[in-house]
Amino acid sequence: MDLFANGSSPIYYDDLSLKSASSTALSSTANPSELGFDAVLTATIGSLSPIAITPTGTVDFYEGLTYLGSSPVDASGQANIAISGLGIGPHNITANYSGDVNYAASSGMLVQTVADTTPPTISIVNSNQDTGDGILSQGENTNVDITQLLATFSEDVLDPIGNINPDDVTNPSNYSLILDPAFSATPISIDSIVYNAAGRTATVNLNGGLPLDTGTYQFTIQGTPSIQDDQGNRLDGNGDGTGGDDFTLDFRILPDRLPETGFPPGLLSILPKQSETGLFTDLNLRLIIPKLEKDLAIVGVPLTGSGWEINWLGNNAGYLEGTAFPTWSGNTVITGHVNLKSGLPGHFVNIDQLKYGDQIQIVAWGMVHTYSVIETTILAPTDPEAFEHAEQDILTLITCRTYDLESGSYLHRTMVRAVLVSVTE
């Protein structure tokens, strides 16, 4: 005998309230979820009877006995909540449905696992002395006395007792500083590392406490073997999301004085033989200053431990190594004599006549790069403005001015700055 008319199914009721019994199914958008990122939990309220009424009410979410929050049941019968702040490991999550006039209360549960698979990265590198803005940037030029480099990590990293563990942030073997990496590749001593866990900063003491000489440097923090976090995630040095690669930073220390670009006017000067380290490089580039009717070959002047040796420039313009290469992004600094060794005026003697909007050109590999003057000014010999960092392609010309007979040197420098406006064939 069919107890249910027309073959219908039975309706299940909660024993006490005679409401329809409900079910709560709990799911997560990410399980395991990544430490520090939200996971969205969804409680789906279902009916254990065939009535087609959408549940209403609210869902309270708990992690163990800790209340996480509440969310109303929406028109699709679901309640959602984003959770964060859970520590690494498994967490028992419960969703308690309140019930409504049609449905009885119910609960659902899942185990939400939180993992840390994100590798540490280098947030910033600074120096002591500070270069002025709290950051030693990639490719930066500076003239401060640097005796320490400070690397700040994106998260806390391993610092066991001692400094010989291959993965230890204070192991000197995890760091290197090379002078002139493209040529002599001279290593600079890494003396010790002090790690501040609160600031996640490793202070790298180097060069026996002495300021670094002028030159081009490459600072490296090793990716393999690697500094790592407490979950074994190795350093992501290049920031591609995958650990186990080196972090490298290139920077240059320039002289704290602008080069002396002229000889005494009206006097013949005798030059010694040019040193091997100071030999110029033929760049096959030309500098054209239409207003002054100048067309000069540009040679590369190497940056040595004593600065730039430009006495032998003669009728050439000299690109100062360590600044941006001509026509590349950044600040390119080119110099020329105000007076030649013969005592006669040099090719840069009248660059102070260049005014806003005047053009300067660099001819490189069949292309003409045209720059428009934006500033002509006078600097002190120790003013670092000529070498200031730039992201765009700018050109800076410098030469001496105001010869002082008593000291036998020039008291000022003329600086002309121009910005790239066009590139044509």
Helices and strands as residue ranges (DSSP letters): G 5-7, E 22-28, E 33-34, E 39-47, E 58-63, E 66-72, E 78-83, E 89-97, E 106-115, E 122-128, E 140-142, E 148-153, G 172-174, E 175-179, E 186-188, E 190-196, E 201-206, G 207-209, E 215-221, E 247-253, E 281-289, G 290-292, E 294-301, E 303-304, E 307-308, E 317-320, E 330-335, G 351-353, E 359-364, E 367-379, G 384-387, E 393-404, E 409-424
